[in-house]
Amino acid sequence: MNLLFLCTGNSCRSQIAEGWAHTLVGNYPDLELHIQSAGIKSHGKNPRAIAVMQEVGIDIANQESTRLTEEILEQTDYIVTVCGHADEHCPVLPTYTRKEHWPLEDPAKATDSEENIIQVFRACRDDIHQRVEDLLLRLKGM
């Protein structure tokens, strides 16, 4: 199964989700997934997203910031949109593609002190962790 996490710029939320999925899928040896992320646009990777994932031992620095293409879309069996913009601008999906939406706030829009911004990124990371864990459990049951 090809699993795609889609957001606006493929810099934070979808990158974090991809990192969690790559890590957690190892807990489900009978679940065969090809995991990737993409954006409606490609904004590059957010260094704070990389940093908060490193805090939990997951290196997402080598993941690519990818723009969604027709080829990626045609190969996707299950798509998760992780922001309202991506959900609203998601192209028409092939009939075989299942879709779900996670309405996550964009941590890159956080303001205030650096410590507060990092706390927003950590909260987003932890929320995505739980959502990915739940998704993998459901996919295992399919």
QUIMO-V9183 format. One record per pair of residues at least 6 apart in sequence whose C-alpha atoms are under 8 Angstrom apart, sorted by the first residue. I is the first residue (numbers start at 1). J is the second residue. Records with the same first field share a line. If there is no record, write none. Layout:
# QUIMO-V9183
I = J, J
This chain:
# QUIMO-V9183
1 = 32, 33, 34, 76, 77, 78
2 = 33, 34, 35, 36, 75, 76, 77, 78
3 = 33, 34, 35, 36, 76, 77, 78, 79, 80
4 = 35, 36, 37, 38, 76, 78, 79, 80
5 = 14, 15, 17, 18, 36, 37, 38, 79, 80, 81, 82
6 = 14, 37, 38, 39, 40, 79, 80, 81, 82, 86
7 = 13, 14, 38, 39, 40, 81, 82, 83, 85, 86, 87
8 = 39, 40, 41, 42, 83, 85, 86
9 = 38, 39, 40, 41, 42, 43, 44, 65, 67
10 = 37, 38, 39, 40, 41, 42, 43, 44, 45, 65, 66, 67
11 = 42, 43, 44, 45, 46, 49, 65
12 = 45, 46, 49, 106, 107, 108
13 = 49, 82, 104, 106, 124, 125, 128
14 = 37, 38, 39, 82
15 = 37, 45, 49, 60, 63, 65
16 = 49, 53, 60, 125, 128
17 = 37, 128, 129, 132
18 = 35, 36, 37
19 = 53, 58, 59, 60
20 = 58, 128, 129, 132
21 = 35, 132, 133, 136
22 = 35
23 = 58
24 = 133
25 = 31, 33, 136
28 = 136, 140
30 = 140
31 = 139, 140
37 = 65, 66
38 = 65, 66, 67, 68
39 = 65, 66, 67, 68, 86
40 = 67, 68, 86, 89, 90
41 = 66, 67, 68
42 = 65, 66, 67
43 = 65
44 = 64, 65
45 = 61, 64, 65
46 = 108
48 = 118, 121
49 = 121
50 = 59, 60, 61
52 = 118, 121, 122, 125
53 = 59, 60, 125
54 = 60
73 = 93, 94
74 = 93, 94
76 = 97
77 = 96, 97, 98
78 = 97, 98, 99
79 = 97, 98, 99, 100
80 = 99, 100, 101, 102
81 = 87, 99, 100, 101, 102, 103
82 = 101, 102, 103, 104
83 = 101, 102, 103, 104, 105, 106
84 = 103, 104
87 = 101
104 = 124
105 = 124
107 = 117, 120, 121, 124
108 = 121
110 = 117, 120
111 = 117
